[in-house]
Amino acid sequence: MIQPQSFSVRRRNTGHWDILSKDGARLFRIRGGPGRYLAMDERQHVGTTKEFKTIGTCMSYICDELMYELIIAVGQMPSEIEAWNV
């Protein structure tokens, strides 16, 4: 199961940001300039790169990845879907 992660954001210089885990390992990096920023996933050598227009949209994507929580309330019936549909 995916667990949410604690993280911090460090700005090195203009257009150059690092998103770090609690222990200081780099999880993501953002590189670029106005209109073209790249969010690069560095968790466990995933190597995924996505392009966004702003740093804010990069951070929305990164926060969504790192803060995802799968929660089912007590008494709630879970819904299931077939694996091919994911």
Secondary structure, DSSP 4 states (H G I P E B T S, - for coil): ------EEEEEEETTEEEEEETTS-EEEEEEEETTEEEEEE-GGG---EEEESSHHHHHHHHHHHHS------TTPPPP---GGG-
